[in-house]
Structures are given as C-alpha cells and as structure tokens.
C-alpha cells in the first residue's frame, strides 16, 4: 500500500525488509528508510490480512 500523503509504503507479507528497501531505492532512485518492522501475530492473523489503511 502506498500512502501518497506521507510518501510511505506499507508492505505486508513474509519478506526481508533490507532486500525490499534496496529494490525500492533502485526503482525510485530515492533515499529509502525502514521505519518499523512488526511481526505477524499468530494468535490473531486475521488482523493483518484485510488491512484497509
């Protein structure tokens, strides 16, 4: 999900944050910063699946 108001990208899924940051930097030619990493909560996975914003 891309938040154009604050120029942030939110990514859900099983990823390696550093690899994604490098790919975004290469595609956009802009500085990329990893702000927050949250682990998936196995007790309540439904909370993360249909995230609308």
C-alpha positions as CSV (number, residue, x, y, z in Angstrom):
1,X,0.0,0.0,0.0
2,X,1.4,3.5,-0.9
3,X,0.4,6.4,1.3
4,X,0.9,9.4,-1.0
5,X,0.2,12.0,1.7
6,X,3.2,11.0,3.7
7,X,5.2,9.3,1.0
8,X,5.3,5.9,2.8
9,X,5.0,2.4,1.5
10,X,3.4,-0.3,3.7
11,X,4.2,-3.9,2.9
12,X,2.6,-7.0,4.3
13,X,3.9,-10.5,4.0
14,X,6.9,-12.7,4.6
15,X,9.8,-10.5,3.3
16,X,13.3,-9.4,4.1
17,X,13.0,-5.7,4.8
18,X,16.5,-4.8,3.6
19,X,16.0,-6.5,0.3
20,X,12.7,-4.7,-0.3
21,X,14.3,-1.4,0.6
22,X,17.1,-1.9,-1.9
23,X,14.6,-2.8,-4.7
24,X,12.5,0.3,-3.9
25,X,15.6,2.5,-3.9
26,X,16.8,1.2,-7.2
27,X,13.3,1.7,-8.8
28,X,12.7,5.2,-7.4
29,X,16.2,6.5,-7.3
30,X,15.4,8.0,-3.9
31,X,16.5,7.5,-0.3
32,X,14.7,4.7,1.5
33,X,14.3,4.3,5.2
34,X,12.9,1.3,7.1
35,X,10.8,2.9,9.8
36,X,9.1,0.0,11.6
37,X,9.1,-3.8,11.5
38,X,6.1,-5.6,13.0
39,X,6.0,-9.4,13.4
40,X,2.9,-11.3,12.4
41,X,0.8,-12.2,15.4
42,X,0.0,-15.9,15.1
43,X,-2.8,-15.6,17.6
44,X,-4.8,-13.1,15.5
45,X,-3.6,-13.4,11.9
46,X,-6.9,-12.0,10.5
47,X,-6.0,-8.6,11.8
48,X,-3.2,-8.3,9.2
49,X,-4.9,-9.9,6.1
50,X,-7.6,-7.4,5.2
51,X,-5.9,-4.2,6.2
52,X,-7.6,-1.2,4.6
53,X,-5.4,1.6,5.9
